[in-house]
């Protein structure tokens, strides 16, 4: 399975911060926002990635992430000349997808807790898979309606009268037919190819599976100044109390077997002295201690 990180858009809800850097390059506590979706894909075992962003922001992402080899990845970069809907990403990345299954994650969505995504990636065979997350304000999102047996029967985008409290967060999994399905979508009233319309197309074919994310799982949308601050506070609190880092691609790559302990140690040693390096140095030291014990 391949992975797409969609990091485009004008970031107007974060103005004037986005005059300095794009939304997905803003700091969420101690890391650039894009590190969080990147880590989610690494934890899911995905090594071939495509990052889509605006022509002006793409060089900044390339400078930050490089070719991905530091994490045992390959990263392709594609331009989205102007925002035309989430589903447009599959048309932009058509040659990257090249007939494989693919997951798309939004660059301003932060997930933490549980292994629901990893299981969904491992179990995926065909069709499409999305997720339902219980929220208090479903009218702000795409909303999934379930029948008495827990099967999804409808999806609506920002409904005035939501039929459930289950919103669809920004991670989606599709089989190889996603490009052809996206090509047959008609632009919405706002002139965009809507991801909800894509999901409805799979639902009508009886090929959409919806996983409900349980309690203890956190979904943070850092697309506004307030939510960006809240996400930073949440990450800081968890990291301080648990002594672990959220959204750390180096550690995730090591634990996923993408890089060796020697490679992790080498990457860490090249970092300047900072709390981030100190944390990774502790990960390396603990791994070396366990290795000696064996």
C-alpha positions as CSV (number, residue, x, y, z in Angstrom):
1,X,0.0,0.0,0.0
2,X,1.1,3.5,-0.8
3,X,0.5,6.7,1.1
4,X,-0.5,10.3,0.2
5,X,-0.1,13.3,2.5
6,X,-2.3,16.2,1.2
7,X,-0.6,19.4,2.5
8,X,-2.1,22.0,0.2
9,X,-4.6,24.7,0.6
10,X,-4.3,28.4,1.4
11,X,-4.5,28.0,5.2
12,X,-6.7,31.1,5.4
13,X,-8.1,30.1,8.8
14,X,-4.6,30.4,10.2
15,X,-3.9,33.8,8.8
16,X,-1.5,35.6,9.5
17,X,0.6,32.6,10.6
18,X,0.5,31.3,7.0
19,X,2.2,34.4,5.8
20,X,5.4,32.9,7.3
21,X,4.9,29.2,6.5
22,X,2.2,26.9,5.2
23,X,-0.3,25.4,7.6
24,X,1.3,22.0,7.7
25,X,4.7,23.5,8.5
26,X,3.4,25.2,11.6
27,X,4.7,23.9,15.0
28,X,2.5,21.6,17.0
29,X,4.4,21.8,20.3
30,X,7.9,20.7,19.3
31,X,7.5,19.4,15.8
32,X,6.3,20.6,12.4
33,X,2.6,19.6,11.9
34,X,3.4,17.4,8.9
35,X,5.5,15.1,11.2
36,X,2.3,13.8,12.8
37,X,0.6,12.4,9.6
38,X,3.9,11.2,8.4
39,X,4.4,9.2,11.6
40,X,0.9,7.8,11.3
41,X,1.7,6.4,7.9
42,X,5.1,5.0,9.0
43,X,3.4,3.3,12.0
44,X,1.0,1.7,9.5
45,X,3.9,0.2,7.6
46,X,3.7,2.4,4.6
47,X,7.1,3.2,3.0
48,X,6.2,4.7,-0.4
49,X,4.8,8.2,0.0
50,X,3.7,11.1,-2.1
51,X,3.3,14.6,-0.6
52,X,1.1,17.1,-2.4
53,X,1.3,20.8,-1.8
54,X,1.2,24.2,-3.5
55,X,3.9,25.2,-5.9
56,X,5.2,27.8,-3.5
57,X,5.3,25.5,-0.4
58,X,6.5,22.3,-2.1
59,X,10.3,23.4,-1.9
60,X,9.9,23.9,1.9
61,X,8.6,20.4,2.3
62,X,11.4,19.0,0.2
63,X,13.9,20.8,2.3
64,X,12.4,19.5,5.5
65,X,11.7,15.9,4.5
66,X,14.2,15.3,1.7
67,X,13.8,12.0,-0.2
68,X,12.7,10.2,2.9
69,X,15.8,7.9,3.1
70,X,16.6,9.1,6.7
71,X,13.4,7.2,7.7
72,X,13.7,4.3,5.2
73,X,11.1,5.8,3.0
74,X,10.8,7.1,-0.6
75,X,8.9,10.4,-0.9
76,X,7.6,11.7,-4.2
77,X,6.4,15.3,-4.5
78,X,3.5,16.7,-6.6
79,X,2.0,20.1,-7.1
80,X,-1.6,21.1,-6.5
81,X,-1.8,24.3,-8.5
82,X,-5.0,25.4,-6.8
83,X,-7.3,23.7,-4.2
84,X,-9.9,21.8,-6.0
85,X,-11.0,19.3,-3.4
86,X,-9.4,16.4,-1.5
87,X,-10.4,13.9,-4.1
88,X,-8.3,15.8,-6.7
89,X,-5.2,14.3,-4.9
90,X,-5.9,11.0,-6.6
91,X,-5.8,12.6,-10.1
92,X,-2.6,14.5,-9.2
93,X,-1.0,11.3,-7.9
94,X,-2.3,8.9,-10.6
95,X,1.1,7.8,-11.9
96,X,2.4,7.5,-8.3
97,X,-0.5,5.2,-7.3
98,X,0.1,3.1,-10.4
99,X,-2.7,0.6,-9.8
100,X,-1.8,0.0,-6.1
101,X,-4.0,0.4,-3.0
102,X,-3.5,3.8,-1.4
103,X,-4.2,5.7,1.8
104,X,-4.6,9.4,1.9
105,X,-4.1,11.5,5.1
106,X,-4.7,15.2,5.5
107,X,-1.6,17.1,6.6
108,X,-3.5,19.0,9.4
109,X,-5.0,15.9,11.1
110,X,-3.3,14.5,14.2
111,X,-4.1,11.1,15.5
112,X,-3.0,9.4,18.7
113,X,-3.9,6.2,20.6
114,X,-4.7,2.6,19.7
115,X,-3.9,0.6,16.6
116,X,-7.1,1.0,14.6
117,X,-5.2,2.4,11.5
118,X,-2.6,-0.3,11.6
119,X,-5.2,-3.0,11.7
120,X,-7.2,-1.4,8.9
121,X,-4.1,-1.2,6.7
122,X,-3.2,-4.9,7.4
123,X,-6.8,-6.1,6.9
124,X,-7.5,-4.1,3.7
125,X,-8.3,-6.1,0.6
126,X,-10.5,-4.1,-1.7
127,X,-13.0,-1.3,-1.9
128,X,-12.6,1.6,0.5
129,X,-12.3,2.0,4.2
130,X,-12.9,5.1,6.3
131,X,-13.4,5.9,10.0
132,X,-16.1,7.2,12.3
133,X,-15.1,9.4,15.3
134,X,-17.7,10.5,17.8
135,X,-17.9,14.3,18.1
136,X,-20.1,16.9,19.7
137,X,-20.4,19.1,16.6
138,X,-20.9,16.7,13.7
139,X,-22.4,19.5,11.5
140,X,-18.8,20.7,10.9
141,X,-17.8,17.4,9.2
142,X,-18.7,14.6,6.9
143,X,-21.1,12.5,8.9
144,X,-21.7,8.7,8.7
145,X,-25.2,7.3,9.4
146,X,-25.4,3.7,10.7
147,X,-28.3,1.2,10.6
148,X,-29.4,-0.9,13.6
149,X,-26.7,-3.5,12.7
150,X,-23.9,-0.9,12.7
151,X,-23.6,-0.8,8.9
152,X,-23.0,2.6,7.2
153,X,-26.0,3.6,5.1
154,X,-25.3,7.2,4.3
155,X,-22.6,9.9,4.4
156,X,-23.4,13.6,4.3
157,X,-21.0,16.6,4.1
158,X,-21.6,19.2,6.9
159,X,-25.4,18.4,7.3
160,X,-27.6,21.0,9.0
161,X,-29.4,18.1,10.8
162,X,-26.7,15.3,11.3
163,X,-28.1,11.8,11.4
164,X,-25.4,10.7,13.8
165,X,-22.5,12.1,15.9
166,X,-19.9,10.2,13.9
167,X,-17.6,12.4,11.8
168,X,-15.2,11.2,9.2
169,X,-11.6,12.1,10.1
170,X,-9.0,12.8,7.5
171,X,-7.6,9.4,6.8
172,X,-9.0,7.2,3.9
173,X,-8.0,3.9,2.3
174,X,-8.9,2.9,-1.2
175,X,-8.2,0.1,-3.7
176,X,-6.6,0.6,-7.2
177,X,-9.9,1.7,-8.7
178,X,-9.9,5.0,-6.8
179,X,-8.4,7.0,-9.7
180,X,-11.2,5.9,-12.1
181,X,-13.8,6.6,-9.5
182,X,-12.4,10.1,-8.9
183,X,-12.3,10.8,-12.6
184,X,-16.1,10.2,-12.7
185,X,-16.9,12.6,-9.9
186,X,-18.6,15.9,-10.8
187,X,-17.4,19.1,-9.1
188,X,-19.6,20.3,-6.2
189,X,-21.3,23.6,-6.0
190,X,-18.0,25.1,-4.7
191,X,-16.2,23.7,-7.7
192,X,-14.3,20.9,-5.9
193,X,-14.0,17.2,-6.1
194,X,-15.4,16.2,-2.7
195,X,-14.0,13.3,-0.7
196,X,-17.5,12.6,0.6
197,X,-18.8,12.1,-3.0
198,X,-15.9,9.6,-3.5
199,X,-16.9,7.7,-0.4
200,X,-20.6,7.7,-1.3
201,X,-19.6,6.2,-4.7
202,X,-18.0,3.3,-2.9
203,X,-20.9,3.1,-0.5
204,X,-23.4,2.7,-3.4
205,X,-21.3,-0.1,-4.8
206,X,-21.4,-1.9,-1.4
207,X,-17.6,-1.5,-1.2
208,X,-17.2,0.9,1.8
209,X,-16.2,-0.3,5.2
210,X,-16.4,2.1,8.2
211,X,-14.4,1.5,11.3
212,X,-15.6,3.2,14.5
213,X,-12.8,4.7,16.5
214,X,-13.3,3.9,20.2
215,X,-12.7,5.8,23.4
216,X,-9.1,6.6,24.2
217,X,-8.4,7.5,20.6
218,X,-7.7,11.2,19.9
219,X,-8.3,13.1,16.7
220,X,-7.1,16.7,16.5
221,X,-7.8,18.9,13.5
222,X,-5.2,21.7,13.7
223,X,-6.6,23.9,11.0
224,X,-7.5,27.0,13.1
225,X,-5.4,29.1,15.5
226,X,-7.4,27.8,18.4
227,X,-7.2,24.2,17.4
228,X,-3.5,24.5,16.7
229,X,-3.0,25.8,20.2
230,X,-5.1,23.0,21.7
231,X,-3.3,20.4,19.7
232,X,0.1,21.7,21.0
233,X,-1.2,21.7,24.6
234,X,-2.5,18.1,24.2
235,X,0.8,16.8,22.7
236,X,2.8,18.6,25.4
237,X,0.7,17.1,28.2
238,X,0.8,13.5,26.8
239,X,4.6,13.7,26.2
240,X,5.3,15.1,29.6
241,X,3.2,12.6,31.5
242,X,4.0,9.5,29.4
243,X,7.6,10.2,28.7
244,X,7.1,9.4,25.0
245,X,6.9,11.5,21.9
246,X,3.9,11.7,19.5
247,X,4.6,12.3,15.9
248,X,8.3,11.2,15.9
249,X,9.1,9.7,12.5
250,X,12.6,8.6,13.5
251,X,11.4,6.5,16.3
252,X,8.4,5.2,14.3
253,X,10.7,4.2,11.5
254,X,13.0,2.3,13.9
255,X,10.2,0.5,15.6
256,X,8.6,-0.4,12.3
257,X,11.9,-1.9,11.1
258,X,12.4,0.7,8.3
259,X,15.8,1.7,9.7
260,X,18.3,-0.1,12.0
261,X,19.5,0.9,15.4
262,X,22.8,1.9,13.9
263,X,20.9,4.2,11.4
264,X,18.8,5.7,14.2
265,X,21.9,6.4,16.2
266,X,23.6,8.0,13.2
267,X,20.6,10.2,12.4
268,X,20.4,11.3,16.1
269,X,24.0,12.1,16.3
270,X,23.7,14.6,13.4
271,X,21.0,16.6,15.2
272,X,21.9,19.8,17.2
273,X,21.7,19.6,20.9
274,X,18.0,19.9,21.8
275,X,15.3,18.1,23.7
276,X,14.3,16.2,20.5
277,X,17.8,14.8,20.2
278,X,17.9,14.0,23.9
279,X,14.7,11.9,23.6
280,X,16.0,10.0,20.6
281,X,19.4,9.4,22.3
282,X,17.4,7.9,25.2
283,X,15.5,5.6,22.7
284,X,18.9,4.5,21.2
285,X,20.4,3.9,24.7
286,X,17.4,1.8,25.8
287,X,17.5,-0.3,22.6
288,X,21.2,-0.9,23.0
289,X,20.7,-2.0,26.6
290,X,18.0,-4.4,25.6
291,X,20.2,-5.7,22.8
292,X,23.0,-6.5,25.2
293,X,20.6,-8.3,27.5
294,X,19.6,-10.6,24.8
